[in-house]
Amino acid sequence: MASSLRLTGTALRELRIHLCQKSPESNGVRQFIENDYVDLKKGNRLFPILIRECSGIKPKIWARYEYGIEKSISVENESREKKLLM
């Protein structure tokens, strides 16, 4: 499913995933990265998808759009499946 998601051709310019390497709040994000990141990146080779790990941080997904506009959503305690639907 992640491989069929196309991120190019939209106002979206960059996707950043922030998570903690150990916290239970980041479990769903870690599962998403382990199971779906490679397929997502293969389907969007030229699109910047960045993963940022930092101890103790609350997991968020940041999106940078045209003109430098940035938005984030908290994915704390979210399941891997729910992240695929976001």
Secondary structure as UniProt FT lines:
FT   HELIX           2..4
FT   TURN            8..9
FT   STRAND          12..19
FT   HELIX           24..26
FT   HELIX           27..43
FT   TURN            44..46
FT   STRAND          49..53
FT   TURN            55..56
FT   STRAND          60..65
FT   HELIX           66..68
FT   STRAND          70..74
FT   TURN            76..77
FT   HELIX           80..85
//
